[in-house]
Amino acid sequence: MRTTIQLPDELLDQARRLALDSGDTLTGVIEGALRERLARRSSPPAQPVRLTTFGAKGLQPGVDLDDGAGLLDLMEER
């Protein structure tokens, strides 16, 4: 279907650059962005996760929760 939309010049320029950089068409870029936005709207918002913890000592020395490989090493040692 063909339709007409009005976009700010700067936004249109950015979309055109993205189309060129990605090898897509301007229509493809706009369609993809609209589909992504609609998909986010229709999906339920993420619920925060509550983790139950025990004790008040905090992390053990040397534990870095952002280091997955290090955590595996520590768990294998014990």
PDB file of N, CA, C and O in Angstrom:
ATOM      1  N   MET A   1       0.846  -1.165   0.000  1.00  0.00           N
ATOM      2  CA  MET A   1       0.000   0.000   0.000  1.00  0.00           C
ATOM      3  C   MET A   1       0.895   1.232   0.000  1.00  0.00           C
ATOM      4  O   MET A   1       1.944   1.240   0.643  1.00  0.00           O
ATOM      5  N   ARG A   2       0.502   2.224  -0.686  1.00  0.00           N
ATOM      6  CA  ARG A   2       1.252   3.469  -0.747  1.00  0.00           C
ATOM      7  C   ARG A   2       0.572   4.493   0.156  1.00  0.00           C
ATOM      8  O   ARG A   2      -0.653   4.620   0.170  1.00  0.00           O
ATOM      9  N   THR A   3       1.399   5.222   0.911  1.00  0.00           N
ATOM     10  CA  THR A   3       0.880   6.282   1.775  1.00  0.00           C
ATOM     11  C   THR A   3       1.915   7.389   1.864  1.00  0.00           C
ATOM     12  O   THR A   3       3.067   7.206   1.472  1.00  0.00           O
ATOM     13  N   THR A   4       1.510   8.513   2.370  1.00  0.00           N
ATOM     14  CA  THR A   4       2.412   9.653   2.518  1.00  0.00           C
ATOM     15  C   THR A   4       2.547   9.975   3.998  1.00  0.00           C
ATOM     16  O   THR A   4       1.552  10.061   4.717  1.00  0.00           O
ATOM     17  N   ILE A   5       3.781  10.153   4.446  1.00  0.00           N
ATOM     18  CA  ILE A   5       4.020  10.562   5.824  1.00  0.00           C
ATOM     19  C   ILE A   5       4.957  11.762   5.801  1.00  0.00           C
ATOM     20  O   ILE A   5       5.722  11.946   4.854  1.00  0.00           O
ATOM     21  N   GLN A   6       4.894  12.562   6.832  1.00  0.00           N
ATOM     22  CA  GLN A   6       5.783  13.711   6.950  1.00  0.00           C
ATOM     23  C   GLN A   6       6.765  13.435   8.078  1.00  0.00           C
ATOM     24  O   GLN A   6       6.375  13.122   9.203  1.00  0.00           O
ATOM     25  N   LEU A   7       8.052  13.558   7.751  1.00  0.00           N
ATOM     26  CA  LEU A   7       9.114  13.344   8.725  1.00  0.00           C
ATOM     27  C   LEU A   7      10.009  14.570   8.781  1.00  0.00           C
ATOM     28  O   LEU A   7      10.184  15.245   7.766  1.00  0.00           O
ATOM     29  N   PRO A   8      10.579  14.873   9.936  1.00  0.00           N
ATOM     30  CA  PRO A   8      11.564  15.946  10.003  1.00  0.00           C
ATOM     31  C   PRO A   8      12.746  15.603   9.085  1.00  0.00           C
ATOM     32  O   PRO A   8      13.122  14.438   8.959  1.00  0.00           O
ATOM     33  N   ASP A   9      13.322  16.619   8.451  1.00  0.00           N
ATOM     34  CA  ASP A   9      14.417  16.410   7.498  1.00  0.00           C
ATOM     35  C   ASP A   9      15.565  15.618   8.123  1.00  0.00           C
ATOM     36  O   ASP A   9      16.115  14.719   7.487  1.00  0.00           O
ATOM     37  N   GLU A  10      15.925  15.943   9.349  1.00  0.00           N
ATOM     38  CA  GLU A  10      17.046  15.266  10.009  1.00  0.00           C
ATOM     39  C   GLU A  10      16.757  13.775  10.185  1.00  0.00           C
ATOM     40  O   GLU A  10      17.636  12.942   9.964  1.00  0.00           O
ATOM     41  N   LEU A  11      15.534  13.439  10.580  1.00  0.00           N
ATOM     42  CA  LEU A  11      15.158  12.038  10.765  1.00  0.00           C
ATOM     43  C   LEU A  11      15.176  11.293   9.432  1.00  0.00           C
ATOM     44  O   LEU A  11      15.639  10.155   9.359  1.00  0.00           O
ATOM     45  N   LEU A  12      14.685  11.920   8.404  1.00  0.00           N
ATOM     46  CA  LEU A  12      14.690  11.306   7.081  1.00  0.00           C
ATOM     47  C   LEU A  12      16.121  11.088   6.587  1.00  0.00           C
ATOM     48  O   LEU A  12      16.423  10.048   6.001  1.00  0.00           O
ATOM     49  N   ASP A  13      16.989  12.052   6.820  1.00  0.00           N
ATOM     50  CA  ASP A  13      18.399  11.902   6.431  1.00  0.00           C
ATOM     51  C   ASP A  13      19.049  10.728   7.168  1.00  0.00           C
ATOM     52  O   ASP A  13      19.792   9.951   6.568  1.00  0.00           O
ATOM     53  N   GLN A  14      18.769  10.598   8.463  1.00  0.00           N
ATOM     54  CA  GLN A  14      19.321   9.486   9.237  1.00  0.00           C
ATOM     55  C   GLN A  14      18.804   8.147   8.719  1.00  0.00           C
ATOM     56  O   GLN A  14      19.557   7.177   8.633  1.00  0.00           O
ATOM     57  N   ALA A  15      17.531   8.096   8.376  1.00  0.00           N
ATOM     58  CA  ALA A  15      16.949   6.860   7.856  1.00  0.00           C
ATOM     59  C   ALA A  15      17.565   6.508   6.505  1.00  0.00           C
ATOM     60  O   ALA A  15      17.837   5.339   6.230  1.00  0.00           O
ATOM     61  N   ARG A  16      17.782   7.498   5.677  1.00  0.00           N
ATOM     62  CA  ARG A  16      18.412   7.251   4.366  1.00  0.00           C
ATOM     63  C   ARG A  16      19.842   6.736   4.535  1.00  0.00           C
ATOM     64  O   ARG A  16      20.265   5.823   3.826  1.00  0.00           O
ATOM     65  N   ARG A  17      20.590   7.330   5.484  1.00  0.00           N
ATOM     66  CA  ARG A  17      21.959   6.863   5.733  1.00  0.00           C
ATOM     67  C   ARG A  17      21.960   5.424   6.249  1.00  0.00           C
ATOM     68  O   ARG A  17      22.796   4.612   5.851  1.00  0.00           O
ATOM     69  N   LEU A  18      21.026   5.122   7.126  1.00  0.00           N
ATOM     70  CA  LEU A  18      20.918   3.760   7.645  1.00  0.00           C
ATOM     71  C   LEU A  18      20.597   2.781   6.519  1.00  0.00           C
ATOM     72  O   LEU A  18      21.151   1.683   6.469  1.00  0.00           O
ATOM     73  N   ALA A  19      19.714   3.176   5.625  1.00  0.00           N
ATOM     74  CA  ALA A  19      19.372   2.315   4.489  1.00  0.00           C
ATOM     75  C   ALA A  19      20.601   2.065   3.617  1.00  0.00           C
ATOM     76  O   ALA A  19      20.846   0.937   3.189  1.00  0.00           O
ATOM     77  N   LEU A  20      21.364   3.109   3.358  1.00  0.00           N
ATOM     78  CA  LEU A  20      22.574   2.943   2.550  1.00  0.00           C
ATOM     79  C   LEU A  20      23.593   2.053   3.241  1.00  0.00           C
ATOM     80  O   LEU A  20      24.171   1.158   2.623  1.00  0.00           O
ATOM     81  N   ASP A  21      23.811   2.304   4.529  1.00  0.00           N
ATOM     82  CA  ASP A  21      24.806   1.541   5.291  1.00  0.00           C
ATOM     83  C   ASP A  21      24.430   0.067   5.429  1.00  0.00           C
ATOM     84  O   ASP A  21      25.302  -0.802   5.449  1.00  0.00           O
ATOM     85  N   SER A  22      23.139  -0.208   5.523  1.00  0.00           N
ATOM     86  CA  SER A  22      22.689  -1.582   5.745  1.00  0.00           C
ATOM     87  C   SER A  22      22.323  -2.302   4.451  1.00  0.00           C
ATOM     88  O   SER A  22      22.005  -3.492   4.467  1.00  0.00           O
ATOM     89  N   GLY A  23      22.366  -1.586   3.336  1.00  0.00           N
ATOM     90  CA  GLY A  23      22.004  -2.205   2.060  1.00  0.00           C
ATOM     91  C   GLY A  23      20.514  -2.435   1.928  1.00  0.00           C
ATOM     92  O   GLY A  23      20.081  -3.272   1.136  1.00  0.00           O
ATOM     93  N   ASP A  24      19.738  -1.714   2.683  1.00  0.00           N
ATOM     94  CA  ASP A  24      18.280  -1.841   2.666  1.00  0.00           C
ATOM     95  C   ASP A  24      17.689  -0.659   1.909  1.00  0.00           C
ATOM     96  O   ASP A  24      18.404   0.266   1.524  1.00  0.00           O
ATOM     97  N   THR A  25      16.397  -0.697   1.704  1.00  0.00           N
ATOM     98  CA  THR A  25      15.713   0.446   1.101  1.00  0.00           C
ATOM     99  C   THR A  25      15.197   1.346   2.216  1.00  0.00           C
ATOM    100  O   THR A  25      15.101   0.927   3.370  1.00  0.00           O
ATOM    101  N   LEU A  26      14.870   2.574   1.870  1.00  0.00           N
ATOM    102  CA  LEU A  26      14.285   3.478   2.848  1.00  0.00           C
ATOM    103  C   LEU A  26      12.971   2.893   3.359  1.00  0.00           C
ATOM    104  O   LEU A  26      12.686   2.962   4.555  1.00  0.00           O
ATOM    105  N   THR A  27      12.184   2.327   2.477  1.00  0.00           N
ATOM    106  CA  THR A  27      10.925   1.692   2.877  1.00  0.00           C
ATOM    107  C   THR A  27      11.191   0.559   3.858  1.00  0.00           C
ATOM    108  O   THR A  27      10.467   0.407   4.842  1.00  0.00           O
ATOM    109  N   GLY A  28      12.230  -0.241   3.598  1.00  0.00           N
ATOM    110  CA  GLY A  28      12.564  -1.345   4.490  1.00  0.00           C
ATOM    111  C   GLY A  28      12.967  -0.869   5.868  1.00  0.00           C
ATOM    112  O   GLY A  28      12.585  -1.471   6.871  1.00  0.00           O
ATOM    113  N   VAL A  29      13.737   0.212   5.929  1.00  0.00           N
ATOM    114  CA  VAL A  29      14.162   0.762   7.221  1.00  0.00           C
ATOM    115  C   VAL A  29      12.950   1.261   8.004  1.00  0.00           C
ATOM    116  O   VAL A  29      12.818   0.976   9.194  1.00  0.00           O
ATOM    117  N   ILE A  30      12.074   1.998   7.346  1.00  0.00           N
ATOM    118  CA  ILE A  30      10.894   2.539   8.028  1.00  0.00           C
ATOM    119  C   ILE A  30       9.965   1.410   8.450  1.00  0.00           C
ATOM    120  O   ILE A  30       9.426   1.433   9.557  1.00  0.00           O
ATOM    121  N   GLU A  31       9.772   0.422   7.581  1.00  0.00           N
ATOM    122  CA  GLU A  31       8.917  -0.710   7.914  1.00  0.00           C
ATOM    123  C   GLU A  31       9.485  -1.486   9.109  1.00  0.00           C
ATOM    124  O   GLU A  31       8.743  -1.858  10.018  1.00  0.00           O
ATOM    125  N   GLY A  32      10.788  -1.726   9.105  1.00  0.00           N
ATOM    126  CA  GLY A  32      11.413  -2.448  10.210  1.00  0.00           C
ATOM    127  C   GLY A  32      11.279  -1.705  11.529  1.00  0.00           C
ATOM    128  O   GLY A  32      10.990  -2.305  12.564  1.00  0.00           O
ATOM    129  N   ALA A  33      11.490  -0.400  11.486  1.00  0.00           N
ATOM    130  CA  ALA A  33      11.377   0.397  12.712  1.00  0.00           C
ATOM    131  C   ALA A  33       9.946   0.386  13.243  1.00  0.00           C
ATOM    132  O   ALA A  33       9.726   0.302  14.451  1.00  0.00           O
ATOM    133  N   LEU A  34       8.990   0.469  12.349  1.00  0.00           N
ATOM    134  CA  LEU A  34       7.591   0.460  12.772  1.00  0.00           C
ATOM    135  C   LEU A  34       7.198  -0.903  13.336  1.00  0.00           C
ATOM    136  O   LEU A  34       6.497  -0.981  14.345  1.00  0.00           O
ATOM    137  N   ARG A  35       7.652  -1.979  12.686  1.00  0.00           N
ATOM    138  CA  ARG A  35       7.352  -3.322  13.199  1.00  0.00           C
ATOM    139  C   ARG A  35       7.969  -3.531  14.584  1.00  0.00           C
ATOM    140  O   ARG A  35       7.340  -4.107  15.472  1.00  0.00           O
ATOM    141  N   GLU A  36       9.205  -3.058  14.758  1.00  0.00           N
ATOM    142  CA  GLU A  36       9.876  -3.191  16.054  1.00  0.00           C
ATOM    143  C   GLU A  36       9.114  -2.442  17.139  1.00  0.00           C
ATOM    144  O   GLU A  36       8.917  -2.959  18.239  1.00  0.00           O
ATOM    145  N   ARG A  37       8.696  -1.249  16.832  1.00  0.00           N
ATOM    146  CA  ARG A  37       7.959  -0.427  17.801  1.00  0.00           C
ATOM    147  C   ARG A  37       6.628  -1.070  18.174  1.00  0.00           C
ATOM    148  O   ARG A  37       6.250  -1.092  19.345  1.00  0.00           O
ATOM    149  N   LEU A  38       5.923  -1.591  17.181  1.00  0.00           N
ATOM    150  CA  LEU A  38       4.637  -2.233  17.446  1.00  0.00           C
ATOM    151  C   LEU A  38       4.820  -3.519  18.251  1.00  0.00           C
ATOM    152  O   LEU A  38       3.990  -3.830  19.105  1.00  0.00           O
ATOM    153  N   ALA A  39       5.881  -4.261  17.995  1.00  0.00           N
ATOM    154  CA  ALA A  39       6.139  -5.487  18.735  1.00  0.00           C
ATOM    155  C   ALA A  39       6.433  -5.178  20.204  1.00  0.00           C
ATOM    156  O   ALA A  39       5.984  -5.903  21.092  1.00  0.00           O
ATOM    157  N   ARG A  40       7.177  -4.115  20.459  1.00  0.00           N
ATOM    158  CA  ARG A  40       7.468  -3.738  21.854  1.00  0.00           C
ATOM    159  C   ARG A  40       6.202  -3.345  22.579  1.00  0.00           C
ATOM    160  O   ARG A  40       6.042  -3.646  23.761  1.00  0.00           O
ATOM    161  N   ARG A  41       5.301  -2.676  21.882  1.00  0.00           N
ATOM    162  CA  ARG A  41       4.062  -2.221  22.503  1.00  0.00           C
ATOM    163  C   ARG A  41       3.166  -3.394  22.866  1.00  0.00           C
ATOM    164  O   ARG A  41       2.481  -3.356  23.888  1.00  0.00           O
ATOM    165  N   SER A  42       3.162  -4.432  22.044  1.00  0.00           N
ATOM    166  CA  SER A  42       2.254  -5.545  22.269  1.00  0.00           C
ATOM    167  C   SER A  42       2.802  -6.562  23.261  1.00  0.00           C
ATOM    168  O   SER A  42       2.044  -7.388  23.771  1.00  0.00           O
ATOM    169  N   SER A  43       4.093  -6.522  23.545  1.00  0.00           N
ATOM    170  CA  SER A  43       4.646  -7.476  24.507  1.00  0.00           C
ATOM    171  C   SER A  43       4.498  -6.914  25.919  1.00  0.00           C
ATOM    172  O   SER A  43       4.650  -5.712  26.134  1.00  0.00           O
ATOM    173  N   PRO A  44       4.204  -7.784  26.870  1.00  0.00           N
ATOM    174  CA  PRO A  44       4.023  -7.297  28.238  1.00  0.00           C
ATOM    175  C   PRO A  44       5.335  -6.769  28.798  1.00  0.00           C
ATOM    176  O   PRO A  44       6.405  -7.283  28.471  1.00  0.00           O
ATOM    177  N   PRO A  45       5.258  -5.750  29.637  1.00  0.00           N
ATOM    178  CA  PRO A  45       6.497  -5.221  30.229  1.00  0.00           C
ATOM    179  C   PRO A  45       7.159  -6.263  31.120  1.00  0.00           C
ATOM    180  O   PRO A  45       6.491  -7.069  31.769  1.00  0.00           O
ATOM    181  N   ALA A  46       8.463  -6.227  31.135  1.00  0.00           N
ATOM    182  CA  ALA A  46       9.220  -7.184  31.949  1.00  0.00           C
ATOM    183  C   ALA A  46       8.976  -6.900  33.427  1.00  0.00           C
ATOM    184  O   ALA A  46       8.969  -5.750  33.865  1.00  0.00           O
ATOM    185  N   GLN A  47       8.778  -7.962  34.172  1.00  0.00           N
ATOM    186  CA  GLN A  47       8.575  -7.834  35.608  1.00  0.00           C
ATOM    187  C   GLN A  47       9.929  -7.949  36.302  1.00  0.00           C
ATOM    188  O   GLN A  47      10.749  -8.780  35.911  1.00  0.00           O
ATOM    189  N   PRO A  48      10.175  -7.139  37.311  1.00  0.00           N
ATOM    190  CA  PRO A  48      11.446  -7.258  38.028  1.00  0.00           C
ATOM    191  C   PRO A  48      11.551  -8.612  38.719  1.00  0.00           C
ATOM    192  O   PRO A  48      10.558  -9.165  39.193  1.00  0.00           O
ATOM    193  N   VAL A  49      12.743  -9.122  38.765  1.00  0.00           N
ATOM    194  CA  VAL A  49      12.995 -10.412  39.399  1.00  0.00           C
ATOM    195  C   VAL A  49      13.491 -10.170  40.816  1.00  0.00           C
ATOM    196  O   VAL A  49      14.422  -9.395  41.033  1.00  0.00           O
ATOM    197  N   ARG A  50      12.868 -10.830  41.768  1.00  0.00           N
ATOM    198  CA  ARG A  50      13.283 -10.722  43.168  1.00  0.00           C
ATOM    199  C   ARG A  50      14.026 -12.008  43.529  1.00  0.00           C
ATOM    200  O   ARG A  50      13.463 -13.100  43.453  1.00  0.00           O
ATOM    201  N   LEU A  51      15.259 -11.872  43.911  1.00  0.00           N
ATOM    202  CA  LEU A  51      16.058 -13.019  44.305  1.00  0.00           C
ATOM    203  C   LEU A  51      16.110 -13.095  45.823  1.00  0.00           C
ATOM    204  O   LEU A  51      16.356 -12.099  46.504  1.00  0.00           O
ATOM    205  N   THR A  52      15.879 -14.278  46.333  1.00  0.00           N
ATOM    206  CA  THR A  52      15.952 -14.485  47.772  1.00  0.00           C
ATOM    207  C   THR A  52      17.397 -14.746  48.147  1.00  0.00           C
ATOM    208  O   THR A  52      18.056 -15.604  47.559  1.00  0.00           O
ATOM    209  N   THR A  53      17.883 -14.011  49.118  1.00  0.00           N
ATOM    210  CA  THR A  53      19.255 -14.200  49.583  1.00  0.00           C
ATOM    211  C   THR A  53      19.234 -14.585  51.058  1.00  0.00           C
ATOM    212  O   THR A  53      18.293 -14.269  51.786  1.00  0.00           O
ATOM    213  N   PHE A  54      20.273 -15.261  51.473  1.00  0.00           N
ATOM    214  CA  PHE A  54      20.372 -15.707  52.860  1.00  0.00           C
ATOM    215  C   PHE A  54      21.682 -15.201  53.446  1.00  0.00           C
ATOM    216  O   PHE A  54      22.703 -15.164  52.760  1.00  0.00           O
ATOM    217  N   GLY A  55      21.649 -14.822  54.687  1.00  0.00           N
ATOM    218  CA  GLY A  55      22.850 -14.335  55.347  1.00  0.00           C
ATOM    219  C   GLY A  55      23.056 -12.854  55.058  1.00  0.00           C
ATOM    220  O   GLY A  55      22.426 -12.283  54.168  1.00  0.00           O
ATOM    221  N   ALA A  56      23.935 -12.258  55.814  1.00  0.00           N
ATOM    222  CA  ALA A  56      24.165 -10.825  55.660  1.00  0.00           C
ATOM    223  C   ALA A  56      25.618 -10.510  55.387  1.00  0.00           C
ATOM    224  O   ALA A  56      26.052  -9.374  55.575  1.00  0.00           O
ATOM    225  N   LYS A  57      26.381 -11.505  54.944  1.00  0.00           N
ATOM    226  CA  LYS A  57      27.804 -11.287  54.758  1.00  0.00           C
ATOM    227  C   LYS A  57      28.149 -10.750  53.369  1.00  0.00           C
ATOM    228  O   LYS A  57      29.275 -10.305  53.149  1.00  0.00           O
ATOM    229  N   GLY A  58      27.222 -10.781  52.450  1.00  0.00           N
ATOM    230  CA  GLY A  58      27.501 -10.292  51.102  1.00  0.00           C
ATOM    231  C   GLY A  58      28.293 -11.312  50.308  1.00  0.00           C
ATOM    232  O   GLY A  58      28.303 -12.498  50.635  1.00  0.00           O
ATOM    233  N   LEU A  59      28.951 -10.846  49.270  1.00  0.00           N
ATOM    234  CA  LEU A  59      29.731 -11.726  48.405  1.00  0.00           C
ATOM    235  C   LEU A  59      31.004 -12.193  49.099  1.00  0.00           C
ATOM    236  O   LEU A  59      31.596 -11.479  49.909  1.00  0.00           O
ATOM    237  N   GLN A  60      31.394 -13.385  48.764  1.00  0.00           N
ATOM    238  CA  GLN A  60      32.659 -13.912  49.269  1.00  0.00           C
ATOM    239  C   GLN A  60      33.804 -13.196  48.569  1.00  0.00           C
ATOM    240  O   GLN A  60      33.619 -12.725  47.447  1.00  0.00           O
ATOM    241  N   PRO A  61      34.971 -13.094  49.178  1.00  0.00           N
ATOM    242  CA  PRO A  61      36.109 -12.432  48.545  1.00  0.00           C
ATOM    243  C   PRO A  61      36.449 -13.092  47.209  1.00  0.00           C
ATOM    244  O   PRO A  61      36.453 -14.318  47.100  1.00  0.00           O
ATOM    245  N   GLY A  62      36.722 -12.301  46.232  1.00  0.00           N
ATOM    246  CA  GLY A  62      37.111 -12.800  44.918  1.00  0.00           C
ATOM    247  C   GLY A  62      35.958 -13.108  43.989  1.00  0.00           C
ATOM    248  O   GLY A  62      36.193 -13.521  42.854  1.00  0.00           O
ATOM    249  N   VAL A  63      34.713 -12.924  44.424  1.00  0.00           N
ATOM    250  CA  VAL A  63      33.558 -13.223  43.581  1.00  0.00           C
ATOM    251  C   VAL A  63      33.166 -11.970  42.810  1.00  0.00           C
ATOM    252  O   VAL A  63      32.911 -10.917  43.395  1.00  0.00           O
ATOM    253  N   ASP A  64      33.121 -12.103  41.492  1.00  0.00           N
ATOM    254  CA  ASP A  64      32.677 -11.017  40.612  1.00  0.00           C
ATOM    255  C   ASP A  64      31.498 -11.535  39.813  1.00  0.00           C
ATOM    256  O   ASP A  64      31.675 -12.373  38.928  1.00  0.00           O
ATOM    257  N   LEU A  65      30.296 -11.054  40.106  1.00  0.00           N
ATOM    258  CA  LEU A  65      29.086 -11.558  39.457  1.00  0.00           C
ATOM    259  C   LEU A  65      29.042 -11.240  37.963  1.00  0.00           C
ATOM    260  O   LEU A  65      28.246 -11.838  37.239  1.00  0.00           O
ATOM    261  N   ASP A  66      29.864 -10.329  37.491  1.00  0.00           N
ATOM    262  CA  ASP A  66      29.913  -9.993  36.072  1.00  0.00           C
ATOM    263  C   ASP A  66      30.886 -10.881  35.298  1.00  0.00           C
ATOM    264  O   ASP A  66      30.992 -10.762  34.078  1.00  0.00           O
ATOM    265  N   ASP A  67      31.589 -11.762  35.989  1.00  0.00           N
ATOM    266  CA  ASP A  67      32.587 -12.627  35.358  1.00  0.00           C
ATOM    267  C   ASP A  67      32.098 -14.075  35.407  1.00  0.00           C
ATOM    268  O   ASP A  67      32.369 -14.805  36.360  1.00  0.00           O
ATOM    269  N   GLY A  68      31.365 -14.477  34.351  1.00  0.00           N
ATOM    270  CA  GLY A  68      30.778 -15.811  34.301  1.00  0.00           C
ATOM    271  C   GLY A  68      31.818 -16.909  34.359  1.00  0.00           C
ATOM    272  O   GLY A  68      31.628 -17.896  35.069  1.00  0.00           O
ATOM    273  N   ALA A  69      32.925 -16.760  33.621  1.00  0.00           N
ATOM    274  CA  ALA A  69      33.970 -17.782  33.619  1.00  0.00           C
ATOM    275  C   ALA A  69      34.614 -17.879  35.006  1.00  0.00           C
ATOM    276  O   ALA A  69      34.904 -18.975  35.485  1.00  0.00           O
ATOM    277  N   GLY A  70      34.830 -16.745  35.635  1.00  0.00           N
ATOM    278  CA  GLY A  70      35.403 -16.742  36.977  1.00  0.00           C
ATOM    279  C   GLY A  70      34.481 -17.403  37.984  1.00  0.00           C
ATOM    280  O   GLY A  70      34.943 -18.110  38.880  1.00  0.00           O
ATOM    281  N   LEU A  71      33.173 -17.181  37.845  1.00  0.00           N
ATOM    282  CA  LEU A  71      32.219 -17.830  38.744  1.00  0.00           C
ATOM    283  C   LEU A  71      32.252 -19.344  38.581  1.00  0.00           C
ATOM    284  O   LEU A  71      32.205 -20.082  39.565  1.00  0.00           O
ATOM    285  N   LEU A  72      32.333 -19.805  37.334  1.00  0.00           N
ATOM    286  CA  LEU A  72      32.425 -21.255  37.100  1.00  0.00           C
ATOM    287  C   LEU A  72      33.673 -21.829  37.734  1.00  0.00           C
ATOM    288  O   LEU A  72      33.638 -22.897  38.345  1.00  0.00           O
ATOM    289  N   ASP A  73      34.784 -21.111  37.584  1.00  0.00           N
ATOM    290  CA  ASP A  73      36.030 -21.579  38.202  1.00  0.00           C
ATOM    291  C   ASP A  73      35.887 -21.692  39.706  1.00  0.00           C
ATOM    292  O   ASP A  73      36.307 -22.686  40.299  1.00  0.00           O
ATOM    293  N   LEU A  74      35.292 -20.669  40.333  1.00  0.00           N
ATOM    294  CA  LEU A  74      35.125 -20.686  41.787  1.00  0.00           C
ATOM    295  C   LEU A  74      34.218 -21.829  42.227  1.00  0.00           C
ATOM    296  O   LEU A  74      34.490 -22.468  43.243  1.00  0.00           O
ATOM    297  N   MET A  75      33.141 -22.101  41.482  1.00  0.00           N
ATOM    298  CA  MET A  75      32.223 -23.161  41.855  1.00  0.00           C
ATOM    299  C   MET A  75      32.872 -24.527  41.687  1.00  0.00           C
ATOM    300  O   MET A  75      32.588 -25.439  42.464  1.00  0.00           O
ATOM    301  N   GLU A  76      33.737 -24.687  40.690  1.00  0.00           N
ATOM    302  CA  GLU A  76      34.394 -25.975  40.472  1.00  0.00           C
ATOM    303  C   GLU A  76      35.439 -26.247  41.550  1.00  0.00           C
ATOM    304  O   GLU A  76      35.715 -27.404  41.867  1.00  0.00           O
ATOM    305  N   GLU A  77      36.020 -25.189  42.116  1.00  0.00           N
ATOM    306  CA  GLU A  77      37.024 -25.350  43.161  1.00  0.00           C
ATOM    307  C   GLU A  77      36.399 -25.936  44.424  1.00  0.00           C
ATOM    308  O   GLU A  77      37.059 -26.685  45.145  1.00  0.00           O
ATOM    309  N   ARG A  78      35.155 -25.611  44.701  1.00  0.00           N
ATOM    310  CA  ARG A  78      34.505 -26.004  45.964  1.00  0.00           C
ATOM    311  C   ARG A  78      33.897 -27.323  45.865  1.00  0.00           C
ATOM    312  O   ARG A  78      33.310 -27.806  46.833  1.00  0.00           O
TER     313      ARG A  78
END
